[in-house]
């Protein structure tokens, strides 16, 4: 019995020695190289299995998407996401990224400065959860993506605006890949692309302090100081006008520059509607809207920050216009331009001005003509001679940008007054006599108050007859 026991003990001891020597032996280079065969190490220290969905994506036929993922440097982020939870990748077809994609948009994504937009676009195709076609497909729900935005999944295997053409194209334990027909573009990436493509973003930036050239005079000019929103525009209103009669043949920068601080179009529509509802100015409104494009032009000017005062002739005044005055090319525009003052003047401000200064010349949009205003019969009278008009309907419309004053006649510049009817010799003599009487009256009024007081004093002293000026 002892001999068999000794034989068994020797065999057990020999086996333990062999196991211990194999455990203490260092690992060879060949065996160390075979260890990562079952997994790969990421830069962050996360172990990714060779059966991972990311490895399958890089080896799949979605080569265009895989190249973009590598160029966007997203592998570490995706590996970290896979280590935390399963993911679902919606992979566009290669044709959607190569032939169907806008070349400008593709160049935009591949620019180094747009790396953030490319990363957002790619992560928009990855969901941090597992959705397979074999399971119940979500019905009209929004799911978050790794880009931070939510994407809409609908019935019929729809992802946003794209259809799933190859469901469950790649299925792995840590995720699944579905093939879709087109690229999904989040709104932030599309807006960034539109901003870069706009003329304001791609235009050349003039160095600070570089000389600027005036496009109208071709001379150097000093840059205008920045204009705060809502402030009056720096450009004169005559340069901001579109081409018209008696104006420069080329349009100057102004309307259409993009700096619309006010809704001028709505304000002009409001004032024209006010004229129609007020009554008595339908002909003037009809010329502004139908016969000319002045309503649109006025809206652009007000949108740029300019203010206007409109001298609106009544319907009775417009009916006195002859066919010859309106038939010439550009005649309606010329008449309307002469009734637009590039200032904001109410009836009170105009009356105070003529009371203080006697006669005021207002600029008009019909260069270089001015309209003359003076006080008459407690009101404001525009023009001279037979072509004058009274302000009889004050402040029809006032909104801080447009002011409308009603007048009783159509105004013409002094060299283009309305033709007068021939006068008979007797009426002509009476008119001359009236002018002479007015001249005598003015001569008497020219004697000042001081002269009249002095003559009265001389009369009290009995010496008035010695002074001819007091006769």
ZIDACOR-V156866 format. One record per pair of residues at least 24 apart in sequence whose ideal C-beta (glycine too) atoms are under 10 Angstrom apart, sorted by the first residue. I is the first residue (numbers start at 1). J is the second residue. If there is no record, write none. Layout:
I/J + I/J
This chain:
40/79 + 41/79 + 42/75 + 42/76 + 42/78 + 42/79 + 42/80 + 42/82 + 42/83 + 43/75 + 43/76 + 43/79 + 43/80 + 44/76 + 44/77 + 44/79 + 44/80 + 44/83 + 45/80 + 45/83 + 46/76 + 46/79 + 46/80 + 46/81 + 46/82 + 46/83 + 46/84 + 47/79 + 47/83 + 48/75 + 48/78 + 48/79 + 48/80 + 48/82 + 48/83 + 48/174 + 49/82 + 49/172 + 49/173 + 49/174 + 51/172 + 51/173 + 51/174 + 52/78 + 52/79 + 52/82 + 52/83 + 52/87 + 52/172 + 52/173 + 52/174 + 52/175 + 53/78 + 53/82 + 53/86 + 53/87 + 53/88 + 53/89 + 53/130 + 53/170 + 53/171 + 53/172 + 53/173 + 53/174 + 53/175 + 53/176 + 53/177 + 54/78 + 54/79 + 54/81 + 54/82 + 54/87 + 54/89 + 54/172 + 54/174 + 54/175 + 54/177 + 55/82 + 55/172 + 56/89 + 56/169 + 56/170 + 56/171 + 56/172 + 56/174 + 56/175 + 56/176 + 56/177 + 57/89 + 57/91 + 57/169 + 57/170 + 57/172 + 57/175 + 57/177 + 59/170 + 60/89 + 60/91 + 60/169 + 60/170 + 60/177 + 60/179 + 61/91 + 61/93 + 61/94 + 61/166 + 61/169 + 61/170 + 61/179 + 62/89 + 62/91 + 62/92 + 62/93 + 62/94 + 62/97 + 62/166 + 62/169 + 62/170 + 62/177 + 62/179 + 63/94 + 63/97 + 63/98 + 64/91 + 64/92 + 64/93 + 64/94 + 64/95 + 64/96 + 64/97 + 64/98 + 64/101 + 64/183 + 65/89 + 65/90 + 65/91 + 65/92 + 65/93 + 65/94 + 65/96 + 65/97 + 65/122 + 65/125 + 65/177 + 65/179 + 65/183 + 66/91 + 66/94 + 67/94 + 67/97 + 68/92 + 68/97 + 68/106 + 68/109 + 68/110 + 68/118 + 68/119 + 68/121 + 68/122 + 68/125 + 68/183 + 69/118 + 69/119 + 69/122 + 69/123 + 69/125 + 69/126 + 71/109 + 71/110 + 71/112 + 71/115 + 71/118 + 71/119 + 71/122 + 72/109 + 72/110 + 72/115 + 72/116 + 72/117 + 72/118 + 72/119 + 72/120 + 72/121 + 72/122 + 72/123 + 73/115 + 73/118 + 73/119 + 74/118 + 74/119 + 74/122 + 74/123 + 74/126 + 74/146 + 77/119 + 77/122 + 77/123 + 77/126 + 77/146 + 78/122 + 78/123 + 78/126 + 78/146 + 78/175 + 81/123 + 81/126 + 81/127 + 81/128 + 81/146 + 81/174 + 81/175 + 82/126 + 82/128 + 82/172 + 82/174 + 82/175 + 83/174 + 84/128 + 85/127 + 85/128 + 85/129 + 85/130 + 85/174 + 85/175 + 86/127 + 86/128 + 86/129 + 86/130 + 86/131 + 86/132 + 86/172 + 86/173 + 86/174 + 86/175 + 86/176 + 87/126 + 87/127 + 87/128 + 87/129 + 87/130 + 87/131 + 87/146 + 87/172 + 87/174 + 87/175 + 87/176 + 87/177 + 88/125 + 88/126 + 88/127 + 88/128 + 88/129 + 88/130 + 88/131 + 88/132 + 88/143 + 88/145 + 88/153 + 88/159 + 88/175 + 88/176 + 88/177 + 88/178 + 89/122 + 89/125 + 89/126 + 89/127 + 89/146 + 89/169 + 89/170 + 89/175 + 89/176 + 89/177 + 89/178 + 89/179 + 89/180 + 90/124 + 90/125 + 90/126 + 90/127 + 90/131 + 90/145 + 90/151 + 90/153 + 90/159 + 90/160 + 90/162 + 90/164 + 90/176 + 90/177 + 90/178 + 90/179 + 90/180 + 90/183 + 90/184 + 91/125 + 91/126 + 91/166 + 91/169 + 91/170 + 91/177 + 91/178 + 91/179 + 91/180 + 92/125 + 92/162 + 92/165 + 92/179 + 92/180 + 92/181 + 92/182 + 92/183 + 92/184 + 93/162 + 93/165 + 93/166 + 93/179 + 93/180 + 93/181 + 93/182 + 93/183 + 95/181 + 95/182 + 96/162 + 96/179 + 96/180 + 96/181 + 96/182 + 96/183 + 96/184 + 97/182 + 97/183 + 100/181 + 100/182 + 100/183 + 101/182 + 101/183 + 101/185 + 102/193 + 104/193 + 104/196 + 104/197 + 105/183 + 105/185 + 105/189 + 105/190 + 105/193 + 105/197 + 106/183 + 108/189 + 108/192 + 108/193 + 108/196 + 108/197 + 109/183 + 109/185 + 109/189 + 109/193 + 111/196 + 113/196 + 114/189 + 114/192 + 114/193 + 114/196 + 116/188 + 116/189 + 116/192 + 117/185 + 117/186 + 117/188 + 117/189 + 117/190 + 117/191 + 117/192 + 117/193 + 117/196 + 118/189 + 119/146 + 119/147 + 119/189 + 120/145 + 120/146 + 120/147 + 120/148 + 120/149 + 120/185 + 120/186 + 120/188 + 120/189 + 120/192 + 121/147 + 121/183 + 121/184 + 121/185 + 121/186 + 121/188 + 121/189 + 121/190 + 121/193 + 122/146 + 122/147 + 122/183 + 122/184 + 123/147 + 123/148 + 123/149 + 123/186 + 124/148 + 124/149 + 124/150 + 124/151 + 124/160 + 124/183 + 124/184 + 124/185 + 124/186 + 124/188 + 124/189 + 125/151 + 125/159 + 125/160 + 125/162 + 125/177 + 125/178 + 125/180 + 125/183 + 125/184 + 125/186 + 126/151 + 126/175 + 127/151 + 127/153 + 127/159 + 127/175 + 127/176 + 128/175 + 129/175 + 130/171 + 130/172 + 130/173 + 130/174 + 130/175 + 130/176 + 131/159 + 131/167 + 131/168 + 131/175 + 131/176 + 131/178 + 132/167 + 132/168 + 132/171 + 132/175 + 132/176 + 132/178 + 133/157 + 133/164 + 133/166 + 133/167 + 133/168 + 133/169 + 133/171 + 133/176 + 133/178 + 134/167 + 134/168 + 134/171 + 134/176 + 135/168 + 135/176 + 137/164 + 137/167 + 145/184 + 145/186 + 147/184 + 147/186 + 147/188 + 147/189 + 148/186 + 148/188 + 149/184 + 149/186 + 149/187 + 149/188 + 149/189 + 150/186 + 151/184 + 151/186 + 159/184 + 160/184 + 160/185 + 160/186 + 161/185 + 199/258 + 200/258 + 214/252 + 215/250 + 215/252 + 215/253 + 216/248 + 216/250 + 216/252 + 216/253 + 227/259 + 227/261 + 227/305 + 228/261 + 229/259 + 229/261 + 229/305 + 230/261 + 230/262 + 230/305 + 231/261 + 231/305 + 232/304 + 232/305 + 232/306 + 232/307 + 233/257 + 233/259 + 233/261 + 233/301 + 233/304 + 233/305 + 233/306 + 234/305 + 235/304 + 235/305 + 235/306 + 236/306 + 236/342 + 237/301 + 237/304 + 237/305 + 237/306 + 237/307 + 237/308 + 237/340 + 237/342 + 237/343 + 237/363 + 237/365 + 238/342 + 238/363 + 238/365 + 238/367 + 238/368 + 240/297 + 240/300 + 240/301 + 240/304 + 240/305 + 240/306 + 240/342 + 241/297 + 241/300 + 241/301 + 241/306 + 241/337 + 241/340 + 241/342 + 241/365 + 241/367 + 242/293 + 242/294 + 242/296 + 242/297 + 242/300 + 242/301 + 244/292 + 244/293 + 244/294 + 244/297 + 244/330 + 244/333 + 244/334 + 244/336 + 244/337 + 244/365 + 244/366 + 244/367 + 245/328 + 245/329 + 245/330 + 245/331 + 245/332 + 245/333 + 245/334 + 245/335 + 245/337 + 245/366 + 245/367 + 246/330 + 246/333 + 246/334 + 246/337 + 246/338 + 246/365 + 246/366 + 246/367 + 246/368 + 246/369 + 247/333 + 247/337 + 247/365 + 247/366 + 247/367 + 248/367 + 253/304 + 254/300 + 254/301 + 254/304 + 254/305 + 254/306 + 255/296 + 255/297 + 255/299 + 255/300 + 255/301 + 255/302 + 255/303 + 255/304 + 255/306 + 256/300 + 256/303 + 256/304 + 257/300 + 257/303 + 257/304 + 259/303 + 259/304 + 259/305 + 260/300 + 260/302 + 260/303 + 260/304 + 260/305 + 261/302 + 261/303 + 261/304 + 261/305 + 262/299 + 262/301 + 262/302 + 262/303 + 262/304 + 262/305 + 262/306 + 262/307 + 262/400 + 262/401 + 263/299 + 263/302 + 263/303 + 263/401 + 264/296 + 264/297 + 264/298 + 264/299 + 264/300 + 264/301 + 264/302 + 264/303 + 264/304 + 264/305 + 264/306 + 264/308 + 264/401 + 264/402 + 265/295 + 265/296 + 265/298 + 265/299 + 265/300 + 265/302 + 265/303 + 266/299 + 266/302 + 266/303 + 267/298 + 267/299 + 267/302 + 267/303 + 267/308 + 267/397 + 267/399 + 267/400 + 267/401 + 267/402 + 268/294 + 268/295 + 268/296 + 268/297 + 268/298 + 268/299 + 268/300 + 268/301 + 268/302 + 268/303 + 268/308 + 268/310 + 268/401 + 268/402 + 269/295 + 269/299 + 270/397 + 270/399 + 270/402 + 271/295 + 271/298 + 271/302 + 271/308 + 271/310 + 271/312 + 271/396 + 271/397 + 271/398 + 271/399 + 271/401 + 271/402 + 271/403 + 271/404 + 272/298 + 272/397 + 272/402 + 272/404 + 273/397 + 274/396 + 274/397 + 274/399 + 274/402 + 274/404 + 275/310 + 275/312 + 275/396 + 275/397 + 275/404 + 275/406 + 278/312 + 278/393 + 278/396 + 278/397 + 278/404 + 278/406 + 279/314 + 279/315 + 280/312 + 280/313 + 280/314 + 280/315 + 280/316 + 280/317 + 280/393 + 280/396 + 280/406 + 281/310 + 281/312 + 281/313 + 281/314 + 281/315 + 281/317 + 281/318 + 281/393 + 281/396 + 281/404 + 281/406 + 282/314 + 282/315 + 282/318 + 283/312 + 283/313 + 283/314 + 283/315 + 283/316 + 283/317 + 283/318 + 283/319 + 283/321 + 284/310 + 284/311 + 284/312 + 284/313 + 284/314 + 284/315 + 284/317 + 284/318 + 284/335 + 284/336 + 284/339 + 284/404 + 284/406 + 284/410 + 285/312 + 285/315 + 286/315 + 286/318 + 287/313 + 287/318 + 287/326 + 287/332 + 287/333 + 287/335 + 287/336 + 288/312 + 288/332 + 288/336 + 290/332 + 291/326 + 291/331 + 291/332 + 291/333 + 291/336 + 292/330 + 292/332 + 292/333 + 292/334 + 292/335 + 292/336 + 292/337 + 293/333 + 294/332 + 294/333 + 294/336 + 294/337 + 294/339 + 294/340 + 294/365 + 295/336 + 297/333 + 297/336 + 297/337 + 297/340 + 297/365 + 298/336 + 298/340 + 298/365 + 298/402 + 299/402 + 301/340 + 301/342 + 301/365 + 301/401 + 301/402 + 302/399 + 302/401 + 302/402 + 303/401 + 305/401 + 306/342 + 306/343 + 306/344 + 306/401 + 306/402 + 307/341 + 307/342 + 307/343 + 307/344 + 307/345 + 307/400 + 307/401 + 307/402 + 307/403 + 308/340 + 308/341 + 308/342 + 308/343 + 308/344 + 308/345 + 308/365 + 308/401 + 308/402 + 308/403 + 308/404 + 309/339 + 309/340 + 309/341 + 309/342 + 309/343 + 309/344 + 309/345 + 309/346 + 309/349 + 309/350 + 309/362 + 309/364 + 309/398 + 309/402 + 309/403 + 309/404 + 309/405 + 310/336 + 310/339 + 310/340 + 310/341 + 310/396 + 310/397 + 310/402 + 310/403 + 310/404 + 310/405 + 310/406 + 310/407 + 311/336 + 311/338 + 311/339 + 311/340 + 311/341 + 311/345 + 311/362 + 311/364 + 311/371 + 311/373 + 311/382 + 311/383 + 311/389 + 311/391 + 311/403 + 311/404 + 311/405 + 311/406 + 311/407 + 311/410 + 311/411 + 312/336 + 312/339 + 312/393 + 312/396 + 312/397 + 312/404 + 312/405 + 312/406 + 312/407 + 313/339 + 313/389 + 313/406 + 313/407 + 313/408 + 313/409 + 313/410 + 313/411 + 314/389 + 314/392 + 314/393 + 314/406 + 314/407 + 314/408 + 314/409 + 314/410 + 316/408 + 316/409 + 317/389 + 317/406 + 317/407 + 317/408 + 317/409 + 317/410 + 317/411 + 318/409 + 318/410 + 319/410 + 320/409 + 320/410 + 320/418 + 321/410 + 321/418 + 322/418 + 322/419 + 324/419 + 325/410 + 325/412 + 325/416 + 325/418 + 325/419 + 333/365 + 333/366 + 334/366 + 334/369 + 334/412 + 334/413 + 334/416 + 335/366 + 335/410 + 335/411 + 335/412 + 335/416 + 336/365 + 336/366 + 337/364 + 337/365 + 337/366 + 337/367 + 337/369 + 338/364 + 338/365 + 338/366 + 338/369 + 338/370 + 338/371 + 338/383 + 338/410 + 338/411 + 338/412 + 338/413 + 338/416 + 339/364 + 339/365 + 339/366 + 339/371 + 339/382 + 339/389 + 339/405 + 339/407 + 339/410 + 339/411 + 340/364 + 340/365 + 340/366 + 340/371 + 341/365 + 341/370 + 341/371 + 341/373 + 341/403 + 341/405 + 343/403 + 344/398 + 344/399 + 344/400 + 344/401 + 344/402 + 344/403 + 345/373 + 345/380 + 345/403 + 345/405 + 346/394 + 346/395 + 346/398 + 346/403 + 346/405 + 347/379 + 347/380 + 347/391 + 347/393 + 347/394 + 347/395 + 347/396 + 347/398 + 347/403 + 347/405 + 347/406 + 348/394 + 348/395 + 349/403 + 350/375 + 350/379 + 350/380 + 350/382 + 350/391 + 350/394 + 350/403 + 350/405 + 351/375 + 351/378 + 351/379 + 351/380 + 351/391 + 351/394 + 353/380 + 354/379 + 354/380 + 354/381 + 355/380 + 359/384 + 364/411 + 364/413 + 366/413 + 368/413 + 369/411 + 369/412 + 369/413 + 369/414 + 369/415 + 369/416 + 370/413 + 370/414 + 371/411 + 371/412 + 371/413 + 371/414 + 372/411 + 372/414 + 380/405 + 380/407 + 381/407 + 382/407 + 382/408 + 382/409 + 382/411 + 383/407 + 383/409 + 383/410 + 383/411 + 383/412 + 383/413 + 383/414 + 383/417 + 384/411 + 384/414 + 384/417 + 385/414 + 385/417 + 385/418 + 385/420 + 386/412 + 386/417 + 386/418 + 386/419 + 386/420 + 386/421 + 387/411 + 387/412 + 387/413 + 387/414 + 387/416 + 387/417 + 387/418 + 387/420 + 388/417
